[in-house]
Amino acid sequence: MTDVAIPFDNTYARLPDRFFARVDPTPVAAPALIALNRDLARRLRLDPDRLAGPEGIAVLAGNRVPAGAAPLAAAYAGHQFGQPVPQLGDGRAILLGEVTDRDGVRRDIQLKGSGPTPFSRSGDGRAALGPVLREYVVSEAMAALGIPTTRALAAVSTGETVRRERPLPGAVLTRVASSHVRVGTFQFFAFRRDPEALRELADYVIARHYPEAAAQEQPYRALLAGVIARQADLVARWLLVGFIHGVMNTDNMSVAGETIDYGPCAFLDAYDPAAVLSAIDQLGRYAYANQPRIAHWNLTRLAETLVPLLATEADEAVAVAQDALAAFAPRFEEAYQAGLRGKLGLLTAREEDVALGQDLLDRMAANRADFTLTFRDLAAAAADPSAHAAVRARFDDPAAYDAWATRWTARLAGEPGEPGARREAMRAVNPAYIPRNHRVEAVIEAAIGGDLGPFHELLAVLARPYQDQPAHARYAEPPAEHERVRRTFCGT
């Protein structure tokens, strides 16, 4: 069998051995290709036709280690639901190696569900088909929405059964990320009181993700500030599309500023700031509106690990960390308010805009208005007064919308630009299509039953979230009451 040519250059594998465990994927019985992201493959300088062939499928399934790969399971720790866990690590994922894409950006190529590792903690190291398809759909949808995220390169069925609550078909996901370094990676060495490894990890992250920090007078302070800024922007963008990560443990926060680890994630249907869909988040720690607070909490844990690097005196180091963390809230608010202003069609900023946007959200929550479609319909109403009828129909009490719309219309009257241009600008930031929870569950159940058609159709629709697609209009609609998904699951 001829190797698939993958131009690996594996910098993480050149770090000291205590950063990872070297382990090969475990072969599977009968691999078959479910999906291949051909555009992404080409961006990674890979041949999609070769990847879709027998030798490529063998690599994607973990049955063959390609030339130049350096398979490893990364070590990390974390706080899970607020509780410290000194050792976690890749328990069902193996990093094959790194490539540099056509834009000159280094990317990890990782297999998820590729068998047990020394970090598996008695787990089987495998993945069921459902979670693999969920991550494929949602991560690719997030990419199409313009939100920093890991990507799905391929999904392969294994021909094997995994046992969860019920026997399920197995699968392997090939995931691509800017890196898989997490807040929990820093915590792993902090828990072990290993300052040498912490410094080496920090230097690695600076070189890979924040090269501008190296030239700063305080490079580790600049590193912390960079991670804080990216996370503030990322979480703001989550909220602006109604995304709920579902399990924001520190081991699920990438220091590169990408959305990572799509487990019990979900999107809002009706707007509800207290929404919790994750079955494992029983106390609502990671509710939709809590996500900025939790991001700050996680970043505080990162800052704690960096204290030995921030200054020679402990008090001074803590003060440096606190100063950096103080930038999170204003950075998040600026990003979120700018995004909300754009969703409302406001090109200029006025002090009263914050109250105007929040008032709409409060009225949406009280009236169970669909988050995505309310804003999408507002785009039409910004250019055509008759289109207000569609927006008010989203509200249990349409009069609640009318009272707000009067103020919004008056505010738009003071804006520059033509109504038609405003409508198009709003449509460019207010998607029509998101991965509705009931749609994702439906394609998973169909796939478990052997029908992958709905999965591929949903992927195609979500690839163009900001465009009207009349032939697929049903994918934009919220669920009927009997279709509502009230709980999502991580699948481990």
Secondary structure, DSSP 4 states (H G I P E B T S, - for coil): -PPP------SGGGS-GGGEEE-PPPP-SS-EEEEE-HHHHHHTT--HHHHHSHHHHHHHHTSSPPTT---EEE---EEETTEEES----SSEEEEEEEE-TTS-EEEEEEESB---TT-TT---BEEHHHHHHHHHHHHHHHHHT--B-EEEEEEEEEEEEESSSEEEEEEEEEEES---BHHHHHHHHHTT-HHHHHHHHHHHHHHH-GGGGGSSSHHHHHHHHHHHHHHHHHHHHHHHTEE-S---GGG-BTTS-B---SS-EE-SB--TT---BTT-TT-TT-GGGHHHHHHHHHHHHHHHHHHHH-SSHHHHHHHHHHHHTTHHHHHHHHHHHHHHHHTT--S--TTHHHHHHHHHHHHHHTT-BHHHHHHHHHHHTT-GGGHHHHHTTSSSHHHHHHHHHHHHHHHHTS-S-HHHHHHHHHTTS-S----HHHHHHHHHHHHTT--HHHHHHHHHHTSTTS--GGGGGGGSPPPGGG----B----
